[in-house]
Amino acid sequence: MKFADIIGNKSAIETLRNAVKNNRIPHALLISGPAGIGKMRIARAFISYLNCENPTPDGDSCGKCPACRQIDAFNHPDIHYVYPIYKIKSKDKTISSDYADEWKRFVNESPYMDFAYWMGLMNAGNSQPQISVEEAAQINVEAALSTFSARYKVFIIWLPEKIGLQAANKLLKIIEEPHDDTLFICVSNDPGSILPTIFSRLQRIETQRPSKDEISGALTARGISPSTADTFARLSEGSLLRAFQYAMSEGETGEFGEIFRSAMRYAFAKKVESLKALADRLSDLGREKALRLLDYFARMTRENFIANLCVPPLNIMTPDEEAFSSKFAPFINVANVEEILKEIDEAKRDISRNANSKIVWFDFFIKLLILLRKKPN
């Protein structure tokens, strides 16, 4: 991973680059900002540059030396990743390294860090993953060891807001007074939720959502047509995760649109048999695709509600979506929008917990049938 691979956040990158050039590297760093914009990529590019054996004149890692290759392959002995996990019941204690294979797959397949996907890879179910006291103890053990080959031993902590109180207490001393060769890099979506005792010991670098033009340019570079890239960039609202999800599932957008329109038409017309047939068909979707479809339902519900304001610049829809919403939007109103979104969230929760999807979909559609007929007072 190189700084050149990062989309946007040039100011944050320059701050990190200068820290290395001037040998003023914070011993405990917090890279914070909205989810899905590439903060982990920035952290990985930083440690590559920090450890690169042949850095480029413009301030980047070479990407070719042994250290760069090891970091890219997640097998550098001095780079340790810490992330929220759930306890494996068959083990006395569970730490991040127990999920090393899942973590490598996750970062490679979801470089913009889709938390729901991480939950799925761990088969977490209803469990709330966290960074535990056992993990903190392991960090203290590893921090006491000498480095193998690098200048620094680095602990990259993804989502420090998931550190529990007991774990935080164990980490306070090592974060405040680390060994000279030890660095902590925290990558957070929600810095306000980090325990104050940890937060106060971190030097913060804030990141920002990439601009629409930056996202559109990145999509165009991947072979997406300029007009489609511009639409996806607007739909993403600054999230690279969402933008690339749209790009990867470009065909799904049309498919999901047809399903949404059919479901709404059947529900409004009280065609229960058609709704049941649609629920039967959707039960064949895999869990991840079903969750993406429900996310699409949520987005279109919000867009149709906003369309009632009659301020076109506020809406972000494809031409097909706009054509349907021009007539359908009045049926999503203040009387039902919150309840519909709540039902979508409940359906997502049930599907993520591996409930019978045929029952989940049909139950959701029947509730839609009722809610779509509610009118404002």
C-alpha positions in Angstrom: 0.0 0.0 0.0 1.4 3.4 -1.0 0.2 7.0 -0.4 -0.2 7.2 -4.2 -3.0 4.6 -3.9 -5.1 6.8 -1.6 -8.1 8.7 -2.9 -8.4 12.1 -1.3 -7.1 13.3 2.1 -4.0 14.9 0.7 -3.6 17.0 3.8 -3.6 14.1 6.2 -1.2 12.2 4.0 1.2 15.2 3.9 1.1 15.4 7.7 2.1 11.8 8.0 4.8 12.1 5.3 6.3 15.1 7.1 6.3 13.3 10.4 8.5 10.6 8.9 10.7 13.1 7.0 11.3 15.2 10.1 11.6 12.2 12.5 8.8 13.6 14.6 6.6 10.5 14.7 3.9 10.4 17.4 4.2 7.4 19.6 0.3 7.1 19.7 -1.7 8.3 16.7 -5.4 8.5 16.0 -6.6 8.6 12.4 -10.2 9.4 12.6 -13.1 10.3 10.3 -16.3 8.9 8.7 -16.6 5.2 8.0 -15.8 4.0 4.5 -13.4 6.6 3.3 -10.1 4.7 3.4 -8.6 5.4 6.8 -7.1 1.9 7.2 -5.5 2.4 3.7 -3.9 5.6 5.0 -2.6 3.8 8.1 -1.2 0.9 6.0 0.4 3.4 3.5 2.0 5.2 6.5 3.6 2.1 8.0 4.8 1.0 4.5 6.5 4.4 4.1 7.8 4.3 7.7 9.5 0.9 7.1 10.3 1.1 3.4 13.9 0.2 2.6 14.0 2.4 -0.6 11.5 5.3 -0.2 10.9 7.4 -3.3 12.1 11.0 -3.6 8.6 12.3 -3.5 7.9 10.7 -0.1 6.3 7.3 -0.7 7.1 3.7 -0.2 8.7 1.8 -3.1 6.2 -1.1 -2.9 8.9 -3.6 -3.9 11.4 -4.0 -1.1 11.0 -7.0 1.3 9.5 -4.8 4.0 6.8 -3.4 1.7 6.0 -6.8 0.4 5.7 -8.3 3.9 3.4 -5.4 5.0 1.2 -5.9 1.9 1.0 -9.7 2.6 0.2 -9.1 6.3 3.2 -11.2 7.4 5.6 -8.5 8.7 6.8 -9.7 12.1 6.8 -6.2 13.6 3.3 -5.1 12.4 0.4 -6.2 14.7 -3.2 -5.7 13.9 -5.8 -5.4 16.7 -9.5 -5.4 15.9 -12.9 -6.1 17.5 -13.7 -9.8 17.7 -16.2 -12.0 19.5 -15.1 -14.7 21.9 -14.8 -18.3 20.6 -16.7 -20.4 23.1 -14.3 -23.4 22.8 -11.3 -21.3 23.8 -10.3 -19.9 27.2 -9.4 -16.6 25.6 -9.8 -15.2 22.2 -7.5 -12.5 20.6 -7.2 -10.9 17.2 -4.6 -13.4 15.9 -7.3 -16.2 16.2 -9.0 -14.4 13.3 -5.9 -13.6 11.3 -7.1 -15.5 8.2 -10.5 -13.8 8.3 -8.8 -10.4 8.8 -6.5 -10.8 5.8 -9.5 -11.7 3.7 -11.5 -8.8 5.1 -9.0 -6.1 4.3 -8.3 -7.5 0.9 -11.9 -8.0 -0.1 -13.3 -4.9 1.7 -10.5 -2.3 1.7 -12.9 0.4 2.8 -13.8 -1.7 5.9 -17.4 -2.7 5.8 -18.1 -3.5 9.4 -21.2 -5.6 8.5 -19.0 -7.8 6.2 -16.5 -8.2 9.1 -19.3 -9.4 11.3 -20.3 -11.9 8.7 -16.8 -13.3 8.2 -16.6 -13.9 12.0 -20.1 -15.4 12.0 -20.7 -13.1 15.0 -24.5 -13.5 15.0 -25.9 -11.5 17.8 -22.6 -11.0 19.6 -21.1 -7.5 20.0 -17.4 -7.7 19.0 -15.0 -5.9 21.2 -11.3 -5.4 22.0 -11.0 -7.4 25.2 -8.9 -7.4 28.3 -7.2 -10.6 27.0 -6.3 -8.6 23.9 -4.8 -5.8 26.0 -2.7 -8.3 27.9 -1.4 -9.8 24.7 -0.4 -6.3 23.5 1.6 -5.7 26.6 3.4 -9.0 26.1 4.2 -8.3 22.5 5.2 -4.7 23.2 7.9 -5.9 25.6 9.7 -7.9 22.9 12.4 -6.4 20.7 11.7 -5.7 17.0 12.7 -8.4 14.5 13.7 -6.4 11.5 12.0 -3.0 11.4 12.8 0.3 13.1 9.4 0.3 14.9 7.1 -2.3 16.3 3.6 -1.0 15.2 0.2 -1.9 16.7 -2.6 -0.8 14.4 -5.9 -0.8 16.3 -9.0 -0.7 14.2 -12.0 0.8 16.0 -10.5 1.8 19.3 -14.1 2.8 20.3 -14.6 -0.9 20.8 -12.0 -1.1 23.6 -13.7 -2.1 26.9 -13.0 -0.4 30.2 -10.9 -3.2 31.7 -8.9 -3.5 28.4 -8.4 0.3 28.4 -7.0 0.3 31.9 -4.5 -2.4 30.9 -3.4 -0.3 27.9 -3.0 3.1 29.6 0.6 2.8 30.6 1.9 1.2 27.4 0.2 3.8 25.3 1.3 6.8 27.4 4.8 5.5 27.9 5.6 3.1 25.1 9.1 1.7 24.5 11.2 3.8 22.1 10.7 1.4 19.3 6.9 1.0 19.7 4.1 2.9 17.9 0.3 2.7 18.3 -1.9 3.8 15.3 -5.6 3.9 16.1 -8.1 4.0 13.2 -11.5 5.2 14.4 -15.0 5.9 12.8 -16.3 7.4 16.0 -13.6 9.1 18.1 -16.3 10.6 20.4 -17.0 7.0 21.7 -13.3 6.3 22.6 -12.8 6.1 26.3 -11.4 9.5 27.5 -8.5 7.8 29.2 -7.4 6.4 25.8 -8.4 9.3 23.7 -6.4 11.8 25.7 -3.2 9.9 25.0 -3.6 10.0 21.2 -2.4 12.6 18.7 -5.2 13.1 16.3 -5.2 13.4 12.5 -8.7 14.0 11.1 -9.6 12.7 7.7 -12.4 14.0 5.4 -14.8 12.5 2.9 -13.3 12.6 -0.6 -15.0 15.0 -3.0 -17.5 13.9 -5.6 -15.0 14.6 -8.3 -12.3 12.5 -6.6 -14.7 9.6 -6.2 -16.0 9.9 -9.8 -12.4 10.0 -11.1 -11.6 6.8 -9.1 -14.6 5.0 -10.5 -13.8 6.2 -14.1 -10.3 4.8 -13.6 -11.9 1.4 -12.9 -13.6 1.4 -16.3 -17.0 2.9 -15.2 -18.5 5.3 -17.7 -18.2 9.0 -16.7 -22.0 9.5 -16.5 -22.5 6.3 -14.3 -19.4 7.2 -12.2 -20.9 10.6 -11.6 -24.2 9.1 -10.5 -22.5 6.6 -8.2 -20.3 9.4 -6.7 -23.4 11.4 -5.9 -25.2 8.4 -4.4 -22.2 7.6 -2.3 -22.3 10.9 -0.3 -18.6 10.8 0.2 -18.2 7.1 1.1 -15.7 5.3 -1.0 -17.0 2.0 0.5 -20.5 2.8 -0.9 -19.2 4.1 -4.2 -17.3 0.9 -4.9 -20.2 -1.2 -3.7 -22.3 0.5 -6.3 -19.7 -0.1 -9.0 -19.2 -3.8 -8.1 -23.0 -4.3 -8.2 -23.8 -2.0 -11.1 -26.1 -4.7 -12.5 -27.7 -5.0 -9.1 -28.9 -1.4 -9.2 -31.3 -2.2 -12.0 -32.3 -5.5 -10.5 -33.0 -4.0 -7.1 -34.9 -1.2 -8.7 -37.3 -3.7 -10.4 -37.8 -5.6 -7.1 -38.5 -2.3 -5.2 -41.0 -1.2 -7.8 -42.7 -4.6 -7.9 -42.9 -4.8 -4.1 -44.4 -1.3 -3.8 -46.9 -1.9 -6.6 -48.1 -5.2 -5.2 -48.2 -3.8 -1.6 -50.3 -0.8 -2.6 -52.6 -2.9 -4.7 -53.0 -5.5 -1.9 -51.8 -8.3 -4.2 -50.9 -10.7 -1.4 -50.3 -13.7 -3.6 -47.9 -11.7 -5.7 -46.1 -10.5 -2.6 -45.8 -14.1 -1.4 -44.4 -15.2 -4.7 -41.9 -12.3 -4.6 -40.9 -13.3 -1.0 -40.4 -16.9 -2.1 -38.1 -15.7 -5.0 -36.1 -13.4 -2.7 -35.5 -16.2 -0.2 -33.0 -17.6 -2.6 -30.8 -14.6 -2.3 -27.6 -15.0 -0.3 -27.5 -13.1 3.0 -25.1 -10.4 1.8 -27.1 -9.7 -1.3 -30.4 -9.7 0.7 -28.9 -7.1 3.1 -27.8 -5.0 0.1 -31.3 -5.2 -1.3 -32.7 -4.0 2.0 -30.2 -1.1 2.1 -31.6 -0.2 -1.4 -35.1 -0.3 0.0 -34.1 2.1 2.7 -32.3 4.5 0.3 -35.3 4.6 -2.0 -37.7 5.1 0.9 -35.7 8.1 2.0 -35.4 9.5 -1.6 -39.1 9.2 -2.2 -39.8 11.0 1.1 -37.4 13.8 0.1 -39.0 14.0 -3.3 -42.1 15.3 -1.7 -40.2 18.5 -0.9 -40.1 19.3 -4.6 -36.5 20.4 -4.5 -34.8 18.3 -7.2 -31.2 19.0 -6.2 -31.9 17.2 -2.9 -32.6 13.9 -4.6 -29.9 11.5 -5.8 -31.5 9.0 -8.1 -31.0 7.3 -11.4 -33.4 8.2 -14.3 -35.4 5.0 -13.8 -35.7 5.7 -10.1 -36.8 9.3 -10.8 -39.4 8.1 -13.3 -41.0 5.8 -10.7 -40.7 8.2 -7.8 -42.5 11.0 -9.7 -45.8 9.1 -9.1 -44.9 7.0 -6.1 -43.3 9.6 -3.8 -46.6 10.9 -2.2 -47.2 7.5 -0.7 -44.0 7.9 1.4 -44.9 10.6 3.9 -44.6 11.8 7.5 -47.2 9.2 8.5 -45.2 6.2 7.5 -41.6 6.9 6.6 -40.2 6.3 10.0 -42.2 3.0 10.4 -41.1 1.8 7.0 -37.4 2.4 7.8 -37.9 0.7 11.1 -39.3 -2.4 9.4 -36.4 -2.4 7.0 -33.9 -2.3 9.9 -35.8 -5.2 11.6 -35.7 -7.2 8.4 -32.0 -6.6 8.1 -31.4 -7.7 11.7 -33.4 -10.9 11.2 -31.7 -11.8 8.0 -28.2 -11.1 9.5 -29.2 -13.5 12.3 -30.0 -16.2 9.7 -33.7 -16.2 10.3 -35.9 -17.9 7.7 -35.7 -15.3 4.9 -38.9 -16.4 3.2 -40.8 -15.6 6.4 -38.8 -12.3 6.9 -39.6 -11.0 3.4 -43.3 -11.9 3.5 -43.7 -10.4 6.9 -42.0 -7.2 5.7 -44.2 -7.0 2.6 -47.4 -7.4 4.6 -46.3 -4.6 6.9 -45.6 -2.5 3.8 -49.1 -3.2 2.5 -50.5 -1.7 5.7 -48.1 1.2 6.0 -48.3 2.5 2.4 -52.0 3.3 3.0 -51.3 5.6 5.9 -51.9 9.2 5.2 -50.8 12.4 7.0 -53.3 13.8 9.4 
